């Protein structure tokens, strides 16, 4: 079986399951028992994201300067700077120590040379992609399912690092900019994506169904995964060459830290919507403890939370 066929066979069953659950959610989501299950699942999802965030900090924060870059990126994102700009700034900031060392080594370097070097680095970022995908508003002329496909293709083409970085892009596009979803619906979508087998990207299937029914689910699923098929095909030989460049490698480290910052901020933002009372706080804290300290499989936490929520809201 080809690599494309393998990836498709991995994605398709999960997308079908999530699409089926989305249909049930639209029809039965207002029932107290179903609402109770999602009520208890959402703080578990936040704990799972926190676990992923904690693990990634040990690999992404290689130096103290990268930690500073991460804090700066989190601040920029919290101040509503666009995600892609946060990642670009993180990539350029990661180069600052190298540029400083070059200044010291040369003893005297004209400021214009520093500006020129930074400009040359910035040019390595796909600016045309930024202008095309940098804002959902640029896609406002694309109608219906085509617009939905391109928005998810934009998101899929920009994801870097953990799959949970997806949450930052989803929240910014669908909750803040387009107002097609509420934070509750986004959390429900993430919860469903977490409890079903397959990649967390199938959250897009759920969101697509909420927005456009079956056609929307197909468009969203195709859009979110299409860039991955292209990038995997072309990056196999390209990434090692990129890593051989110290400049490109340093920029990739900055992007990784920027992605981590996005994930941390959106976990905090969604956490405020998921943890709304004492029971949800208890579920979140206990789940985080069991995941981080005892490394309990999240599937057990999801099952226990679902049972609790089913009977708690009856």
N, C-alpha and C positions, 0 to 999 in steps of 0.2 A: 504494500500500500504506500502511495506517495505521502510526503510530509504534509501536503495540503489536505489529502484525504484523512490522514491521521488527526490533524487539528480539527477538521470539520466533524469527524466522528466523536471527538471529545466535546465540542461545543454544542452540537445539535441536540443531543438528548437533554442536556441541562437547560437549554433555551426552551425546549418544548415543555419541560416540567415547570419552569418559571412562568411561561406564558399561560399554562393551565391554572396555576395558582393565582396569577393576576386576574384571570377571568372570574375565579371564585371570590377573589377579594372585592372586585367591583360589585358582584352580586350579593355577597354575604358579609362584607367587611364591617357593616354597621351592627351586626349581631354582637351582643355583649360578650359571648364566649370568644369569638374571633378577635374582638377588640382587646379582650383580656390577654390573649396569647401574645399579640403584638406589643401590648403594654409591657409585658414582662420580658419579651425578647430584646427590645430596643436597648435597655441598659447593658445586656449581655454583649450586644454588638459593639457598644462603646468600649467595653472592657477588652474585647478582641482587638479593636483598633489600637487601643492603648498598648496592648501586648506587642503588636506588630511594630508600633512606634518605638517602644523601648528596645526591642531587638535591633532595629535598624540604627539606633543611635550608636551602638557599639562598633558598627562597621563604617558608618558614614562620617562620624566625627573623628577623623584621623589626627587632627591637630587642633590646638586651641584657636587658631585663626578660623578654621572651618566652623567651630562652635559660634564664634562671633558672627560669621556670615549667616549661620542658621538663625540666630537671634534677630539679625537685621531683616532677613527674609520674612520671618514670622511677623515682625512689626509692619513691614510694608504690606503684607497680605491682610493683616488685621485692619489696616487703614484703607482697605478696599482697592489696592493696586491690583491690576489684572494678573492672573496666575502666570501667564507666559512672560510678562515683564519681570515678575518676581524671579523666575528661573533664569532669565537673561542677566539680570543684575547680579544674581548669586554666582553665575559663571564668571562674570567679569571681576567681581569682588574677590573671588578665590585666587585670582592672578596677582592681587596687590602685593603680597610678600615677595613674589618672584620679581615683579617690576622694581620693588624697593631694593632688592639685592643687586639688580642690574645697575641701579643708580649708584649704589655704594661702590660697586666694582669699577665703574667707569669714572667715579669721583665727581665728575661734572658732566651733567647731561642736560641739554636744553629742555625746558618744559614741553616744547613743541614735539620733541622726539617721544616723550611719554604719551602725549595725546595721540600721536600717530600710531604708536604700538597698540594702545587700547583700541583705537579705531580699527586697526587691522584685525585684532582679535574679534571685535564685534561683527566684522564682516563675515566671519566664519559661521555666524548664526544664520540660519535660513530666513533672511529678512522677508523674502517674498511670501514664505509660509506664514510669518507673523502678520503681514498685512492682509493676507487672505483669511486666516483663521483667528486672528487676535481678538475678535469680538463677534458675538452672535448677531449683533446689529448688522454686520456686513452681509449676513445671509437673509436679510429680511425680504429680499425680492424673490427668494426661492420658495415656491408654493408647496403646501401640503406635505406629503410623505417625503418629497425630495428635500425639503428644508430640514425635516427631522433627521434624515439620513446624513446630510452634510454637517449638521451640528454634532452628531455623535461621531462622525468621521474626524471632525476637528478635535474633539476630545481624545479620541483614540490615537491620533497622530502626535499628541503632546504629552501623553503620560510617560513618566520616567520614574523608575524605582518601584516601590510597592504598588500593588493594585489598589490599595486604599487611598492613594493620591486621587483616584477617580472621584472620591467624595467631594473634594474641593472644587473640581470642575463642574460636577453635577449641581452642587449647591449654588455656585455662582451663576451658571447659565439658566437653570430651570426654576430656581427659587428667587434669586435676587434680580436677574435681568429680565427674563421672559415671564416670570410669574405664572408658569404653567403648573407648578407643583407647590404644595405647602411643605414646610419642614417635616410635618407629621408624615405626609405621603412619601417624602424622600427617605425618612427613617424606616418606614414600612418596607419600601423597596429594597433598601440595604439589608434589612432583616431577612427578607425572603431570599435575596441573593446569597446570604450567609448560610441559611439553613439547607439550601438545596445543593446537590453535588455539582461539581464543575467550577469554572472560574468565577470570581466575584464580579467580573464584567457582565455576567448575565443579569445583573441589576438593570442594565440598559433595556433588556427585554421587558421587564416589569414596567419600567417607566414608559417605554414606547406603547405598551398596551393601555396604560392609563390615559395617555394623550390621544392615541389614534386607533385603539382596538387592535385587531389581529394585524392589519396592515402596518400600524404603527410599531408593533412588536417586531415585525420582520424588518422594517426599515431601520429601527434602532439597533437591532442585533447585527445586521449587515454593516451598518456604519461604524459601530464601535470596534468590530473585529477586522474590518477591511485593511486599515493601516498596518495592523500586526502582520498580516499575511505578506504585505509588501516589504515591510522593514526586516522581517526575519529572513526573507529571501535575499535581500541585498546586504545585510549587515554581517553575515557570517565571516566574510573576508575583510570587511571594512573596519569593524571595531578593533581587531588587533592592531591594524595600521594606525588607527586614531590613537590608541593607547601608547603607541611608540613615540608619539609626539608629546613632549612634556607639557606644552601649552594646552593642547587638546585634552590631555589626561587631567590636568588641573581644572580645566573648565568643567569636565564631566563630574569631577568631585564636587564642584560648586553647585552644579545642577542637582546632584544627589542630595546635598544638604538642603537646597531650596525646596525640593520635593518633600523632604522630611518635615520642613517647617510648615508647608501647606497642610500636610496630614495632621500635624499637631494642632494647628489653629482650627481646622474644620472639626476635629474630634471634640475640641472644647465647645465650639459653636453648636454642634449637634447634640453634645452631651447636655447642654442646658435645656434642649427640647425633649430629651429622652428621660432625664432624671428630674422628675417633677414633684416627688413626694418622698416620704421616708421609705416605703417599700422599694421603690426603684433605686433609691440611693443605696439601700442595703444590698440589693441584687448586684448593682454595679461594683460596689466595693468588694463583696464576697467573690464575685466572678474574677475581678482583677487579681485578687489574692491567690485564688486557686490556679489561675493561668500563669502568673508570674512566679509564684513561690513553689507551687507543687506541679506545675506544667500539666494540669489536667486537660484532657482532650476537650476542645470547645463543644464538640457534639453532645457531650454529657450535659454541659451547662445549658445548651439550647433546649435539649429535651426536658430537663428539670424545670427550666423557666416556662416553657410552653405549658406543662402540666399545672404549674402553680398559677399561671395567668388564666388558664381555662376555668379553674374552680374559684379563683379570687374574684372574678368579675361576673360570676353567674347570677 
